[in-house]
Amino acid sequence: MEFDFLATVLLSSLSSASILLIATIGLAVVYGLMGVINLAHGEFLMVGAYSALTATQLGIPYPLAIPVAIVITMLIGAIVELLIIRRLYGRLFDTMLATWGLGMVFKERVFLRSQTF
């Protein structure tokens, strides 16, 4: 086995593991602070990544696209909190169902957007 291949596999695995760790820690923090299980947590990560990609395609430099993506994702999260989550505190199953449906909406919206290119 060549060293280049081994290094590539190790770095790719480390990158994937770090993304999963960030998502897991975020999920645990949200549940611990708010008592809500957000099943759309991964979709919020997707929205942030997609926002950064769209910002760079619009000509914003990459170092500035990251804060833009954070702000966009925060705004979407605040809207979801105000319109959906706030009404469901203390009802664990209902929050799980609502965020699962929200995740499906996010995925479908990105899928439809990617079909237009």
Backbone atoms as SQL, in Angstrom:
CREATE TABLE atoms (id INTEGER PRIMARY KEY, chain TEXT, resi INTEGER, resn TEXT, atom TEXT, x REAL, y REAL, z REAL);
INSERT INTO atoms VALUES
  (1, 'A', 1, 'MET', 'N', 0.848, -1.172, 0.000),
  (2, 'A', 1, 'MET', 'CA', 0.000, 0.000, 0.000),
  (3, 'A', 1, 'MET', 'C', 0.899, 1.242, 0.000),
  (4, 'A', 2, 'GLU', 'N', 0.574, 2.183, -0.859),
  (5, 'A', 2, 'GLU', 'CA', 1.382, 3.377, -0.970),
  (6, 'A', 2, 'GLU', 'C', 1.057, 4.355, 0.148),
  (7, 'A', 3, 'PHE', 'N', 2.066, 5.142, 0.511),
  (8, 'A', 3, 'PHE', 'CA', 1.919, 6.100, 1.590),
  (9, 'A', 3, 'PHE', 'C', 0.894, 7.180, 1.237),
  (10, 'A', 4, 'ASP', 'N', 0.866, 7.613, -0.029),
  (11, 'A', 4, 'ASP', 'CA', -0.075, 8.657, -0.443),
  (12, 'A', 4, 'ASP', 'C', -1.528, 8.199, -0.257),
  (13, 'A', 5, 'PHE', 'N', -1.793, 6.965, -0.643),
  (14, 'A', 5, 'PHE', 'CA', -3.144, 6.427, -0.502),
  (15, 'A', 5, 'PHE', 'C', -3.527, 6.328, 0.968),
  (16, 'A', 6, 'LEU', 'N', -2.620, 5.844, 1.789),
  (17, 'A', 6, 'LEU', 'CA', -2.879, 5.703, 3.218),
  (18, 'A', 6, 'LEU', 'C', -3.130, 7.073, 3.857),
  (19, 'A', 7, 'ALA', 'N', -2.327, 8.065, 3.500),
  (20, 'A', 7, 'ALA', 'CA', -2.498, 9.412, 4.044),
  (21, 'A', 7, 'ALA', 'C', -3.843, 9.999, 3.616),
  (22, 'A', 8, 'THR', 'N', -4.222, 9.764, 2.368),
  (23, 'A', 8, 'THR', 'CA', -5.502, 10.266, 1.870),
  (24, 'A', 8, 'THR', 'C', -6.663, 9.633, 2.619),
  (25, 'A', 9, 'VAL', 'N', -6.605, 8.339, 2.820),
  (26, 'A', 9, 'VAL', 'CA', -7.675, 7.641, 3.535),
  (27, 'A', 9, 'VAL', 'C', -7.745, 8.113, 4.986),
  (28, 'A', 10, 'LEU', 'N', -6.603, 8.274, 5.631),
  (29, 'A', 10, 'LEU', 'CA', -6.598, 8.726, 7.027),
  (30, 'A', 10, 'LEU', 'C', -7.143, 10.138, 7.166),
  (31, 'A', 11, 'LEU', 'N', -6.735, 11.044, 6.287),
  (32, 'A', 11, 'LEU', 'CA', -7.232, 12.420, 6.352),
  (33, 'A', 11, 'LEU', 'C', -8.716, 12.503, 6.028),
  (34, 'A', 12, 'SER', 'N', -9.160, 11.716, 5.069),
  (35, 'A', 12, 'SER', 'CA', -10.582, 11.688, 4.730),
  (36, 'A', 12, 'SER', 'C', -11.397, 11.152, 5.897),
  (37, 'A', 13, 'SER', 'N', -10.901, 10.110, 6.539),
  (38, 'A', 13, 'SER', 'CA', -11.600, 9.540, 7.696),
  (39, 'A', 13, 'SER', 'C', -11.635, 10.534, 8.853),
  (40, 'A', 14, 'LEU', 'N', -10.538, 11.228, 9.087),
  (41, 'A', 14, 'LEU', 'CA', -10.487, 12.231, 10.143),
  (42, 'A', 14, 'LEU', 'C', -11.457, 13.368, 9.862),
  (43, 'A', 15, 'SER', 'N', -11.547, 13.782, 8.608),
  (44, 'A', 15, 'SER', 'CA', -12.478, 14.847, 8.227),
  (45, 'A', 15, 'SER', 'C', -13.920, 14.413, 8.453),
  (46, 'A', 16, 'SER', 'N', -14.272, 13.224, 8.025),
  (47, 'A', 16, 'SER', 'CA', -15.634, 12.719, 8.217),
  (48, 'A', 16, 'SER', 'C', -15.969, 12.568, 9.699),
  (49, 'A', 17, 'ALA', 'N', -15.034, 12.055, 10.461),
  (50, 'A', 17, 'ALA', 'CA', -15.263, 11.869, 11.893),
  (51, 'A', 17, 'ALA', 'C', -15.442, 13.211, 12.592),
  (52, 'A', 18, 'SER', 'N', -14.692, 14.221, 12.190),
  (53, 'A', 18, 'SER', 'CA', -14.821, 15.529, 12.838),
  (54, 'A', 18, 'SER', 'C', -16.167, 16.165, 12.522),
  (55, 'A', 19, 'ILE', 'N', -16.685, 15.987, 11.316),
  (56, 'A', 19, 'ILE', 'CA', -18.001, 16.521, 10.967),
  (57, 'A', 19, 'ILE', 'C', -19.080, 15.829, 11.801),
  (58, 'A', 20, 'LEU', 'N', -18.984, 14.512, 11.930),
  (59, 'A', 20, 'LEU', 'CA', -19.953, 13.784, 12.758),
  (60, 'A', 20, 'LEU', 'C', -19.859, 14.193, 14.222),
  (61, 'A', 21, 'LEU', 'N', -18.645, 14.453, 14.702),
  (62, 'A', 21, 'LEU', 'CA', -18.463, 14.879, 16.087),
  (63, 'A', 21, 'LEU', 'C', -19.112, 16.238, 16.319),
  (64, 'A', 22, 'ILE', 'N', -18.925, 17.164, 15.386),
  (65, 'A', 22, 'ILE', 'CA', -19.542, 18.484, 15.522),
  (66, 'A', 22, 'ILE', 'C', -21.062, 18.359, 15.550),
  (67, 'A', 23, 'ALA', 'N', -21.621, 17.549, 14.667),
  (68, 'A', 23, 'ALA', 'CA', -23.076, 17.361, 14.639),
  (69, 'A', 23, 'ALA', 'C', -23.572, 16.729, 15.935),
  (70, 'A', 24, 'THR', 'N', -22.852, 15.756, 16.458),
  (71, 'A', 24, 'THR', 'CA', -23.254, 15.071, 17.687),
  (72, 'A', 24, 'THR', 'C', -23.190, 15.996, 18.891),
  (73, 'A', 25, 'ILE', 'N', -22.125, 16.766, 18.983),
  (74, 'A', 25, 'ILE', 'CA', -22.000, 17.703, 20.100),
  (75, 'A', 25, 'ILE', 'C', -23.115, 18.747, 20.041),
  (76, 'A', 26, 'GLY', 'N', -23.402, 19.237, 18.850),
  (77, 'A', 26, 'GLY', 'CA', -24.489, 20.208, 18.706),
  (78, 'A', 26, 'GLY', 'C', -25.824, 19.637, 19.123),
  (79, 'A', 27, 'LEU', 'N', -26.082, 18.404, 18.731),
  (80, 'A', 27, 'LEU', 'CA', -27.334, 17.748, 19.106),
  (81, 'A', 27, 'LEU', 'C', -27.434, 17.586, 20.617),
  (82, 'A', 28, 'ALA', 'N', -26.336, 17.186, 21.248),
  (83, 'A', 28, 'ALA', 'CA', -26.333, 17.002, 22.698),
  (84, 'A', 28, 'ALA', 'C', -26.520, 18.326, 23.430),
  (85, 'A', 29, 'VAL', 'N', -25.916, 19.388, 22.942),
  (86, 'A', 29, 'VAL', 'CA', -26.058, 20.698, 23.575),
  (87, 'A', 29, 'VAL', 'C', -27.497, 21.186, 23.463),
  (88, 'A', 30, 'VAL', 'N', -28.094, 21.046, 22.276),
  (89, 'A', 30, 'VAL', 'CA', -29.475, 21.494, 22.090),
  (90, 'A', 30, 'VAL', 'C', -30.410, 20.712, 23.000),
  (91, 'A', 31, 'TYR', 'N', -30.245, 19.408, 23.085),
  (92, 'A', 31, 'TYR', 'CA', -31.120, 18.619, 23.947),
  (93, 'A', 31, 'TYR', 'C', -30.904, 18.985, 25.414),
  (94, 'A', 32, 'GLY', 'N', -29.653, 19.173, 25.809),
  (95, 'A', 32, 'GLY', 'CA', -29.352, 19.498, 27.199),
  (96, 'A', 32, 'GLY', 'C', -29.875, 20.860, 27.616),
  (97, 'A', 33, 'LEU', 'N', -29.806, 21.840, 26.733),
  (98, 'A', 33, 'LEU', 'CA', -30.234, 23.190, 27.090),
  (99, 'A', 33, 'LEU', 'C', -31.732, 23.403, 26.937),
  (100, 'A', 34, 'MET', 'N', -32.310, 22.855, 25.888),
  (101, 'A', 34, 'MET', 'CA', -33.700, 23.165, 25.573),
  (102, 'A', 34, 'MET', 'C', -34.653, 22.003, 25.826),
  (103, 'A', 35, 'GLY', 'N', -34.138, 20.806, 25.965),
  (104, 'A', 35, 'GLY', 'CA', -35.002, 19.654, 26.145),
  (105, 'A', 35, 'GLY', 'C', -35.740, 19.267, 24.875),
  (106, 'A', 36, 'VAL', 'N', -35.164, 19.611, 23.737),
  (107, 'A', 36, 'VAL', 'CA', -35.769, 19.336, 22.436),
  (108, 'A', 36, 'VAL', 'C', -34.821, 18.449, 21.653),
  (109, 'A', 37, 'ILE', 'N', -35.329, 17.377, 21.088),
  (110, 'A', 37, 'ILE', 'CA', -34.514, 16.558, 20.192),
  (111, 'A', 37, 'ILE', 'C', -34.754, 17.061, 18.782),
  (112, 'A', 38, 'ASN', 'N', -33.727, 17.638, 18.196),
  (113, 'A', 38, 'ASN', 'CA', -33.824, 18.231, 16.865),
  (114, 'A', 38, 'ASN', 'C', -33.335, 17.215, 15.837),
  (115, 'A', 39, 'LEU', 'N', -34.246, 16.559, 15.161),
  (116, 'A', 39, 'LEU', 'CA', -33.869, 15.571, 14.155),
  (117, 'A', 39, 'LEU', 'C', -33.472, 16.222, 12.832),
  (118, 'A', 40, 'ALA', 'N', -33.571, 17.538, 12.737),
  (119, 'A', 40, 'ALA', 'CA', -33.148, 18.262, 11.536),
  (120, 'A', 40, 'ALA', 'C', -31.774, 18.900, 11.738),
  (121, 'A', 41, 'HIS', 'N', -31.048, 18.442, 12.743),
  (122, 'A', 41, 'HIS', 'CA', -29.750, 19.042, 13.051),
  (123, 'A', 41, 'HIS', 'C', -28.781, 18.913, 11.875),
  (124, 'A', 42, 'GLY', 'N', -28.737, 17.747, 11.273),
  (125, 'A', 42, 'GLY', 'CA', -27.856, 17.545, 10.123),
  (126, 'A', 42, 'GLY', 'C', -28.256, 18.416, 8.942),
  (127, 'A', 43, 'GLU', 'N', -29.539, 18.652, 8.787),
  (128, 'A', 43, 'GLU', 'CA', -30.007, 19.497, 7.694),
  (129, 'A', 43, 'GLU', 'C', -29.618, 20.946, 7.915),
  (130, 'A', 44, 'PHE', 'N', -29.522, 21.380, 9.175),
  (131, 'A', 44, 'PHE', 'CA', -29.027, 22.730, 9.437),
  (132, 'A', 44, 'PHE', 'C', -27.553, 22.835, 9.050),
  (133, 'A', 45, 'LEU', 'N', -26.782, 21.785, 9.279),
  (134, 'A', 45, 'LEU', 'CA', -25.391, 21.772, 8.799),
  (135, 'A', 45, 'LEU', 'C', -25.357, 21.848, 7.282),
  (136, 'A', 46, 'MET', 'N', -26.267, 21.129, 6.635),
  (137, 'A', 46, 'MET', 'CA', -26.345, 21.165, 5.176),
  (138, 'A', 46, 'MET', 'C', -26.694, 22.569, 4.686),
  (139, 'A', 47, 'VAL', 'N', -27.627, 23.230, 5.353),
  (140, 'A', 47, 'VAL', 'CA', -28.010, 24.588, 4.964),
  (141, 'A', 47, 'VAL', 'C', -26.812, 25.529, 5.089),
  (142, 'A', 48, 'GLY', 'N', -26.042, 25.378, 6.144),
  (143, 'A', 48, 'GLY', 'CA', -24.846, 26.203, 6.308),
  (144, 'A', 48, 'GLY', 'C', -23.821, 25.959, 5.213),
  (145, 'A', 49, 'ALA', 'N', -23.584, 24.701, 4.891),
  (146, 'A', 49, 'ALA', 'CA', -22.631, 24.379, 3.826),
  (147, 'A', 49, 'ALA', 'C', -23.131, 24.867, 2.477),
  (148, 'A', 50, 'TYR', 'N', -24.413, 24.696, 2.235),
  (149, 'A', 50, 'TYR', 'CA', -25.000, 25.135, 0.971),
  (150, 'A', 50, 'TYR', 'C', -24.985, 26.659, 0.880),
  (151, 'A', 51, 'SER', 'N', -25.180, 27.344, 1.988),
  (152, 'A', 51, 'SER', 'CA', -25.117, 28.805, 2.003),
  (153, 'A', 51, 'SER', 'C', -23.710, 29.293, 1.690),
  (154, 'A', 52, 'ALA', 'N', -22.708, 28.628, 2.260),
  (155, 'A', 52, 'ALA', 'CA', -21.322, 29.009, 1.972),
  (156, 'A', 52, 'ALA', 'C', -20.991, 28.774, 0.499),
  (157, 'A', 53, 'LEU', 'N', -21.443, 27.661, -0.048),
  (158, 'A', 53, 'LEU', 'CA', -21.211, 27.375, -1.461),
  (159, 'A', 53, 'LEU', 'C', -21.879, 28.415, -2.349),
  (160, 'A', 54, 'THR', 'N', -23.120, 28.741, -2.040),
  (161, 'A', 54, 'THR', 'CA', -23.843, 29.733, -2.829),
  (162, 'A', 54, 'THR', 'C', -23.180, 31.104, -2.726),
  (163, 'A', 55, 'ALA', 'N', -22.707, 31.449, -1.542),
  (164, 'A', 55, 'ALA', 'CA', -22.030, 32.736, -1.368),
  (165, 'A', 55, 'ALA', 'C', -20.752, 32.809, -2.203),
  (166, 'A', 56, 'THR', 'N', -19.996, 31.720, -2.239),
  (167, 'A', 56, 'THR', 'CA', -18.778, 31.735, -3.056),
  (168, 'A', 56, 'THR', 'C', -19.107, 31.780, -4.539),
  (169, 'A', 57, 'GLN', 'N', -20.204, 31.150, -4.948),
  (170, 'A', 57, 'GLN', 'CA', -20.610, 31.210, -6.353),
  (171, 'A', 57, 'GLN', 'C', -21.086, 32.603, -6.741),
  (172, 'A', 58, 'LEU', 'N', -21.546, 33.376, -5.767),
  (173, 'A', 58, 'LEU', 'CA', -21.961, 34.748, -6.027),
  (174, 'A', 58, 'LEU', 'C', -20.784, 35.722, -6.023),
  (175, 'A', 59, 'GLY', 'N', -19.588, 35.207, -5.784),
  (176, 'A', 59, 'GLY', 'CA', -18.391, 36.034, -5.855),
  (177, 'A', 59, 'GLY', 'C', -17.846, 36.498, -4.520),
  (178, 'A', 60, 'ILE', 'N', -18.444, 36.064, -3.423),
  (179, 'A', 60, 'ILE', 'CA', -17.929, 36.428, -2.104),
  (180, 'A', 60, 'ILE', 'C', -16.700, 35.561, -1.822),
  (181, 'A', 61, 'PRO', 'N', -15.596, 36.156, -1.388),
  (182, 'A', 61, 'PRO', 'CA', -14.402, 35.347, -1.073),
  (183, 'A', 61, 'PRO', 'C', -14.698, 34.327, 0.021),
  (184, 'A', 62, 'TYR', 'N', -14.017, 33.194, -0.048),
  (185, 'A', 62, 'TYR', 'CA', -14.287, 32.088, 0.868),
  (186, 'A', 62, 'TYR', 'C', -14.196, 32.487, 2.340),
  (187, 'A', 63, 'PRO', 'N', -13.155, 33.241, 2.763),
  (188, 'A', 63, 'PRO', 'CA', -13.106, 33.613, 4.193),
  (189, 'A', 63, 'PRO', 'C', -14.316, 34.451, 4.642),
  (190, 'A', 64, 'LEU', 'N', -14.921, 35.193, 3.747),
  (191, 'A', 64, 'LEU', 'CA', -16.112, 35.962, 4.094),
  (192, 'A', 64, 'LEU', 'C', -17.393, 35.146, 3.920),
  (193, 'A', 65, 'ALA', 'N', -17.341, 34.106, 3.101),
  (194, 'A', 65, 'ALA', 'CA', -18.525, 33.271, 2.867),
  (195, 'A', 65, 'ALA', 'C', -18.890, 32.475, 4.116),
  (196, 'A', 66, 'ILE', 'N', -17.908, 32.134, 4.923),
  (197, 'A', 66, 'ILE', 'CA', -18.181, 31.361, 6.140),
  (198, 'A', 66, 'ILE', 'C', -19.034, 32.173, 7.127),
  (199, 'A', 67, 'PRO', 'N', -18.663, 33.425, 7.473),
  (200, 'A', 67, 'PRO', 'CA', -19.546, 34.199, 8.354),
  (201, 'A', 67, 'PRO', 'C', -20.924, 34.461, 7.742),
  (202, 'A', 68, 'VAL', 'N', -20.983, 34.649, 6.434),
  (203, 'A', 68, 'VAL', 'CA', -22.273, 34.839, 5.767),
  (204, 'A', 68, 'VAL', 'C', -23.137, 33.590, 5.958),
  (205, 'A', 69, 'ALA', 'N', -22.553, 32.411, 5.779),
  (206, 'A', 69, 'ALA', 'CA', -23.292, 31.160, 5.950),
  (207, 'A', 69, 'ALA', 'C', -23.750, 30.980, 7.395),
  (208, 'A', 70, 'ILE', 'N', -22.920, 31.381, 8.339),
  (209, 'A', 70, 'ILE', 'CA', -23.295, 31.275, 9.755),
  (210, 'A', 70, 'ILE', 'C', -24.496, 32.164, 10.044),
  (211, 'A', 71, 'VAL', 'N', -24.464, 33.389, 9.536),
  (212, 'A', 71, 'VAL', 'CA', -25.573, 34.323, 9.769),
  (213, 'A', 71, 'VAL', 'C', -26.863, 33.807, 9.125),
  (214, 'A', 72, 'ILE', 'N', -26.767, 33.302, 7.897),
  (215, 'A', 72, 'ILE', 'CA', -27.954, 32.781, 7.219),
  (216, 'A', 72, 'ILE', 'C', -28.543, 31.599, 7.988),
  (217, 'A', 73, 'THR', 'N', -27.680, 30.688, 8.431),
  (218, 'A', 73, 'THR', 'CA', -28.149, 29.521, 9.179),
  (219, 'A', 73, 'THR', 'C', -28.746, 29.929, 10.520),
  (220, 'A', 74, 'MET', 'N', -28.132, 30.925, 11.172),
  (221, 'A', 74, 'MET', 'CA', -28.686, 31.414, 12.436),
  (222, 'A', 74, 'MET', 'C', -30.065, 32.032, 12.233),
  (223, 'A', 75, 'LEU', 'N', -30.240, 32.781, 11.163),
  (224, 'A', 75, 'LEU', 'CA', -31.541, 33.388, 10.889),
  (225, 'A', 75, 'LEU', 'C', -32.613, 32.325, 10.635),
  (226, 'A', 76, 'ILE', 'N', -32.258, 31.316, 9.856),
  (227, 'A', 76, 'ILE', 'CA', -33.212, 30.233, 9.594),
  (228, 'A', 76, 'ILE', 'C', -33.532, 29.494, 10.897),
  (229, 'A', 77, 'GLY', 'N', -32.519, 29.253, 11.729),
  (230, 'A', 77, 'GLY', 'CA', -32.739, 28.604, 13.015),
  (231, 'A', 77, 'GLY', 'C', -33.629, 29.428, 13.934),
  (232, 'A', 78, 'ALA', 'N', -33.447, 30.742, 13.933),
  (233, 'A', 78, 'ALA', 'CA', -34.279, 31.611, 14.769),
  (234, 'A', 78, 'ALA', 'C', -35.730, 31.595, 14.289),
  (235, 'A', 79, 'ILE', 'N', -35.919, 31.594, 12.977),
  (236, 'A', 79, 'ILE', 'CA', -37.277, 31.539, 12.435),
  (237, 'A', 79, 'ILE', 'C', -37.954, 30.226, 12.805),
  (238, 'A', 80, 'VAL', 'N', -37.204, 29.123, 12.685),
  (239, 'A', 80, 'VAL', 'CA', -37.755, 27.809, 13.054),
  (240, 'A', 80, 'VAL', 'C', -38.093, 27.775, 14.540),
  (241, 'A', 81, 'GLU', 'N', -37.228, 28.358, 15.364),
  (242, 'A', 81, 'GLU', 'CA', -37.490, 28.406, 16.806),
  (243, 'A', 81, 'GLU', 'C', -38.774, 29.182, 17.100),
  (244, 'A', 82, 'LEU', 'N', -38.925, 30.337, 16.478),
  (245, 'A', 82, 'LEU', 'CA', -40.097, 31.177, 16.746),
  (246, 'A', 82, 'LEU', 'C', -41.397, 30.561, 16.230),
  (247, 'A', 83, 'LEU', 'N', -41.347, 29.967, 15.048),
  (248, 'A', 83, 'LEU', 'CA', -42.577, 29.487, 14.420),
  (249, 'A', 83, 'LEU', 'C', -42.969, 28.058, 14.802),
  (250, 'A', 84, 'ILE', 'N', -41.977, 27.206, 15.092),
  (251, 'A', 84, 'ILE', 'CA', -42.292, 25.791, 15.306),
  (252, 'A', 84, 'ILE', 'C', -41.920, 25.318, 16.705),
  (253, 'A', 85, 'ILE', 'N', -40.652, 25.420, 17.068),
  (254, 'A', 85, 'ILE', 'CA', -40.141, 24.786, 18.287),
  (255, 'A', 85, 'ILE', 'C', -40.744, 25.400, 19.546),
  (256, 'A', 86, 'ARG', 'N', -40.882, 26.701, 19.592),
  (257, 'A', 86, 'ARG', 'CA', -41.368, 27.374, 20.798),
  (258, 'A', 86, 'ARG', 'C', -42.738, 26.860, 21.234),
  (259, 'A', 87, 'ARG', 'N', -43.547, 26.471, 20.292),
  (260, 'A', 87, 'ARG', 'CA', -44.900, 25.984, 20.605),
  (261, 'A', 87, 'ARG', 'C', -44.906, 24.543, 21.116),
  (262, 'A', 88, 'LEU', 'N', -43.764, 23.860, 20.996),
  (263, 'A', 88, 'LEU', 'CA', -43.730, 22.430, 21.295),
  (264, 'A', 88, 'LEU', 'C', -42.862, 22.061, 22.493),
  (265, 'A', 89, 'TYR', 'N', -42.419, 23.025, 23.285),
  (266, 'A', 89, 'TYR', 'CA', -41.600, 22.700, 24.456),
  (267, 'A', 89, 'TYR', 'C', -42.365, 21.782, 25.398),
  (268, 'A', 90, 'GLY', 'N', -41.665, 20.803, 25.938),
  (269, 'A', 90, 'GLY', 'CA', -42.264, 19.877, 26.878),
  (270, 'A', 90, 'GLY', 'C', -42.998, 18.714, 26.223),
  (271, 'A', 91, 'ARG', 'N', -43.055, 18.713, 24.897),
  (272, 'A', 91, 'ARG', 'CA', -43.717, 17.613, 24.178),
  (273, 'A', 91, 'ARG', 'C', -42.656, 16.968, 23.272),
  (274, 'A', 92, 'LEU', 'N', -41.919, 16.043, 23.845),
  (275, 'A', 92, 'LEU', 'CA', -40.750, 15.469, 23.194),
  (276, 'A', 92, 'LEU', 'C', -41.089, 14.822, 21.851),
  (277, 'A', 93, 'PHE', 'N', -42.125, 14.009, 21.822),
  (278, 'A', 93, 'PHE', 'CA', -42.470, 13.321, 20.576),
  (279, 'A', 93, 'PHE', 'C', -42.884, 14.311, 19.497),
  (280, 'A', 94, 'ASP', 'N', -43.615, 15.349, 19.877),
  (281, 'A', 94, 'ASP', 'CA', -44.057, 16.345, 18.897),
  (282, 'A', 94, 'ASP', 'C', -42.883, 17.119, 18.307),
  (283, 'A', 95, 'THR', 'N', -41.891, 17.453, 19.151),
  (284, 'A', 95, 'THR', 'CA', -40.716, 18.158, 18.619),
  (285, 'A', 95, 'THR', 'C', -39.914, 17.254, 17.687),
  (286, 'A', 96, 'MET', 'N', -39.833, 15.986, 18.038),
  (287, 'A', 96, 'MET', 'CA', -39.119, 15.059, 17.161),
  (288, 'A', 96, 'MET', 'C', -39.810, 14.955, 15.806),
  (289, 'A', 97, 'LEU', 'N', -41.121, 14.846, 15.824),
  (290, 'A', 97, 'LEU', 'CA', -41.886, 14.729, 14.591),
  (291, 'A', 97, 'LEU', 'C', -41.800, 16.006, 13.759),
  (292, 'A', 98, 'ALA', 'N', -41.905, 17.152, 14.409),
  (293, 'A', 98, 'ALA', 'CA', -41.848, 18.430, 13.689),
  (294, 'A', 98, 'ALA', 'C', -40.472, 18.656, 13.066),
  (295, 'A', 99, 'THR', 'N', -39.409, 18.368, 13.806),
  (296, 'A', 99, 'THR', 'CA', -38.071, 18.595, 13.249),
  (297, 'A', 99, 'THR', 'C', -37.721, 17.549, 12.197),
  (298, 'A', 100, 'TRP', 'N', -38.272, 16.350, 12.321),
  (299, 'A', 100, 'TRP', 'CA', -38.062, 15.345, 11.276),
  (300, 'A', 100, 'TRP', 'C', -38.707, 15.813, 9.971),
  (301, 'A', 101, 'GLY', 'N', -39.921, 16.315, 10.057),
  (302, 'A', 101, 'GLY', 'CA', -40.595, 16.850, 8.872),
  (303, 'A', 101, 'GLY', 'C', -39.874, 18.059, 8.304),
  (304, 'A', 102, 'LEU', 'N', -39.375, 18.914, 9.177),
  (305, 'A', 102, 'LEU', 'CA', -38.608, 20.068, 8.727),
  (306, 'A', 102, 'LEU', 'C', -37.345, 19.631, 7.991),
  (307, 'A', 103, 'GLY', 'N', -36.696, 18.592, 8.492),
  (308, 'A', 103, 'GLY', 'CA', -35.519, 18.057, 7.821),
  (309, 'A', 103, 'GLY', 'C', -35.836, 17.552, 6.427),
  (310, 'A', 104, 'MET', 'N', -36.986, 16.898, 6.295),
  (311, 'A', 104, 'MET', 'CA', -37.395, 16.424, 4.966),
  (312, 'A', 104, 'MET', 'C', -37.652, 17.597, 4.026),
  (313, 'A', 105, 'VAL', 'N', -38.232, 18.671, 4.540),
  (314, 'A', 105, 'VAL', 'CA', -38.476, 19.860, 3.714),
  (315, 'A', 105, 'VAL', 'C', -37.149, 20.463, 3.258),
  (316, 'A', 106, 'PHE', 'N', -36.182, 20.586, 4.174),
  (317, 'A', 106, 'PHE', 'CA', -34.869, 21.132, 3.811),
  (318, 'A', 106, 'PHE', 'C', -34.201, 20.281, 2.728),
  (319, 'A', 107, 'LYS', 'N', -34.205, 18.957, 2.924),
  (320, 'A', 107, 'LYS', 'CA', -33.563, 18.072, 1.948),
  (321, 'A', 107, 'LYS', 'C', -34.233, 18.168, 0.585),
  (322, 'A', 108, 'GLU', 'N', -35.554, 18.191, 0.580),
  (323, 'A', 108, 'GLU', 'CA', -36.280, 18.256, -0.686),
  (324, 'A', 108, 'GLU', 'C', -36.024, 19.587, -1.387),
  (325, 'A', 109, 'ARG', 'N', -35.960, 20.664, -0.629),
  (326, 'A', 109, 'ARG', 'CA', -35.701, 21.983, -1.225),
  (327, 'A', 109, 'ARG', 'C', -34.320, 22.024, -1.863),
  (328, 'A', 110, 'VAL', 'N', -33.328, 21.496, -1.194),
  (329, 'A', 110, 'VAL', 'CA', -31.970, 21.482, -1.765),
  (330, 'A', 110, 'VAL', 'C', -31.923, 20.552, -2.967),
  (331, 'A', 111, 'PHE', 'N', -32.632, 19.420, -2.898),
  (332, 'A', 111, 'PHE', 'CA', -32.661, 18.504, -4.032),
  (333, 'A', 111, 'PHE', 'C', -33.293, 19.171, -5.251),
  (334, 'A', 112, 'LEU', 'N', -34.407, 19.864, -5.072),
  (335, 'A', 112, 'LEU', 'CA', -35.049, 20.544, -6.180),
  (336, 'A', 112, 'LEU', 'C', -34.159, 21.664, -6.736),
  (337, 'A', 113, 'ARG', 'N', -33.463, 22.347, -5.860),
  (338, 'A', 113, 'ARG', 'CA', -32.559, 23.424, -6.300),
  (339, 'A', 113, 'ARG', 'C', -31.407, 22.855, -7.122),
  (340, 'A', 114, 'SER', 'N', -30.903, 21.696, -6.711),
  (341, 'A', 114, 'SER', 'CA', -29.776, 21.107, -7.448),
  (342, 'A', 114, 'SER', 'C', -30.208, 20.573, -8.798),
  (343, 'A', 115, 'GLN', 'N', -31.483, 20.295, -8.994),
  (344, 'A', 115, 'GLN', 'CA', -31.969, 19.792, -10.278),
  (345, 'A', 115, 'GLN', 'C', -32.046, 20.893, -11.334),
  (346, 'A', 116, 'THR', 'N', -32.035, 22.163, -10.921),
  (347, 'A', 116, 'THR', 'CA', -32.159, 23.263, -11.876),
  (348, 'A', 116, 'THR', 'C', -30.841, 23.585, -12.559),
  (349, 'A', 117, 'PHE', 'N', -29.728, 23.064, -12.043),
  (350, 'A', 117, 'PHE', 'CA', -28.430, 23.364, -12.650),
  (351, 'A', 117, 'PHE', 'C', -28.109, 22.449, -13.787);
